[in-house]
Amino acid sequence: MERTVENLEQELKSEHGLYLRALADFENYRRRIDREREQLGKEALRRFLLPLLDVVDDFERFLKLVENETSPFITGMRVVHGKLLKLLEVEGVHPFQSIGQPFDPALHEAAGTAPPGEYPPDTVVEEIRRGYRWGDELLRTARVVVAM
């Protein structure tokens, strides 16, 4: 009888250990799935935001072209542009300053060079396309002209 009780206690300990291992495995699985789901959602949002930045660029080129003109149409376009920028801001997307900054290949894509004038060599002198950050991450590099 005593041997049976010892066997049962041993089996119970073994089963309890298996239960705890299975519980830990499931918790690790759940965390991994949550992490992957978050990464997939973030990547889907990134794929949406990047083409949206091209639309913002088009708006800004248009508004620069008609900056001295006034009409209800142009006023409406300025309002839509502002709303688009506000939407990006709410999502944590912000442009970063490049002109006057040292050229950084991690942030800038060199599209051309210019003779050093008011800026020292290896300094960004013109921004062809704005660069954007998304929170602490780089969303899109800036396309720039660099003083040589």
N, C-alpha and C positions, 0 to 999 in steps of 0.2 A: 504493500500500500504506500509506504513511504517513498519507494522508488517511483511509483506512478505520479505522486505529487511533485517530486523533483523533475520528472520528465515533462509534466504539464507546465511547471513554472519555466523550465528551459524553453519549451515551445512558445509559451506566451511572450517571453523576452525576445525570442527570435522574430516572432510575428510583429511585435511592437516595433522592433528595429526596422523591419521591412516597411511597415506602415510609415514610420518617420522618414525613411529614405524616399518613399514614393511621394509623400507630402512635400518634401524639399524639392524633388525633381519637378513636381507639378508647379510649384511656386516659381522655380527658375524658368520653366517653360512659359508661364504666364508673363513674367517680366520680359523675356525675350520677344514674345509676340507683341506686347505693348510697345516695346522699343522699335520693333520693325514697323508696326502700324504707324507710329509717330513719324518715322523716317520716310515712309511711303507718302504720307500726307504732306510732309514738308517738301518732298521732291515734286509732288503734283502741283503744289502751290508755286514752286520755283519755275516749273515749266509754263505756268500761266503768267507769272509776273514778267518773265524775260520778253515775250512778244509785246506785252503791255507797255514796256519801256520804249519799244520802237514806236508805238503810237504816241507816247509822250514826246519823243524826239520830233516826230512829224508835226505835232501841235506847236512845239517850240520854234521849229523852222518857219512855219506859217506865220506865227505871231511876230517873229522877228522881222519877217518880210513886210508885214502890215502894221508895224509898231506905231507909226505916226497917223494912221488912218482911224477914223471913227465911223462906225455904222452899227445898227442894231445887230447885224450878223456877226461882225467882228467882236462886239461886246459879248454876244452869246458864246462865241468860241473861247473867249478869255474866261468866261464863267465855267464852261465845261472843262477847260484846262485846269483851272483852280480846283474843281471838284475831283478831278483825276489825281492831282497831286495830294489832295487831302486823303483820298482813299489809300494811296500808297503809304502815306505817313501813318495812317491808322494801322496798317499792316507792318510797320517798322521799317519801311523802305525809305532811305534818305540818300540824296546825292551827296557826293563828297567833293571838296574843293581840290582842284588840280593846278590851276594857273598859279605860277609863282612857287610851286612846290618842287622839290628835287624829283627827278624822274625815278620812279620805282617800278621795275618790271612786274612786280606782284600786283600793282594797282593800275598801271598804265600800259597801254598798247601804243607804241610809237608809230605814227602814221606819216611822219615827215620830220624834217629838221629845218631849223632857221638859224641865220647868223646871230651870234649873241649881241643883243642890243642893250636894253635896260635890264635884262636878266643875265646872270652868270651861266656858263656852260652847264649842260646836264640839268637844266631847269625847264619845267613845262611852261611854254609861252602861249599856247593856244589849245583850246579844248574843242575837238571836232565832235566828240560824242561824250556826254556826261557819264561818269562812273557812279555806281550806286552800291550802297551797303544795305544788307538786310539784317538788322540787329547788329551783331558783331561780325557777321560773315560778309565777304565780298560777293555781291550778286552779279555785278557786271563791271569789267574794267573800263576805264576811260580811254578813249582814242584821242591821242594828243600829238602836238608838234613840240619838239624839244630843241632848245638852243644848243648849238654845238660850238 
